[in-house]
């Protein structure tokens, strides 16, 4: 009976309005509550960082009281850094199912290069104040759109974000020459058991030294473990305090995989951080592209992975995931 009365009242209001008139949908009519969609931000946080950008997450919960699906709503978000507008974005990816609640996670990304362009003395700062102004608009059913076309919800969030302006270098790259015993064991495991271990040792020694050796065997045909160590040196050209706890990494040379792994061998010094890698790879990895790097004494590297990094508590009390996706040149 109540539903019938509410609908009757709504239709009466619609009839009295002209086509150009509209107003906000009331909370109640003659003591009867009018059902409205609701929107809540259940969670807001920094989802992840990289050396080039920062990603925020928003868990948006939409409640639809009506027994039918609503057209997708829009979310408009404006970002301000230190009081200056960085950019505005809009999305319509929220889910609004019939008669129920739906949670949607939104990820919004800021580029550090864009931030640097609008902030003076960026390198002298350790963090920046970020204001996020978000408006969620949910369209109402066509039957009541002469009363109100939509309901809107406004949210404001404040967050401190770290300043990052990195410089990455690969230093102290060193492959340890295999011993004769290690080569003999690898020969036993191979299909070519008549190889001379000393000749193979000379060949690998020459490869590591960047020379053109006499080819006794294709290195990729022998599963010989070669130890490698190098340092990933990161300099941050801002005042931000970082403390690296570990590193999960994938390291390629000339677009070919060399090693992947995990390290906690890290030296944290203000403004400079050395993440040391001690690993091994199989000679099967020594295809044309990596052999070329050894022969040239230099190559192109790509480093992907992530590190858990502790920032000051004003940014986040727990360590944040800092993603790596870096490319450059280095000397072997």
Secondary structure, DSSP 4 states (H G I P E B T S, - for coil): -HHHHHHHHHHHHHHHS-TT---PPPSEETTEEPP--EEEEEEEEEEEEESSEEEEEEEEEEEE-SSSPPPP-EEEEEEEETTEEEEEEEE------TTEEEEEEEEEEEEHHHHHHH-TTGGG-SEEEEEEEEEEEEEPPGGGTTT-SEEEEEEEEEEEEE---EEEEEEEEEEPPPPHHHHHHHHHHSS-TT--HHHHHHHHHHHHTT-----SS-GGGS--EEEEEEEEEEEE-SS---EE--EEEEEEETTEEEEEEEE--EEEETTEEEEEEEEEEEGGG--HHHHHHHHHTEEEEEEEEEEEEE--TTT-SS-EEEEEEEEEEEE-
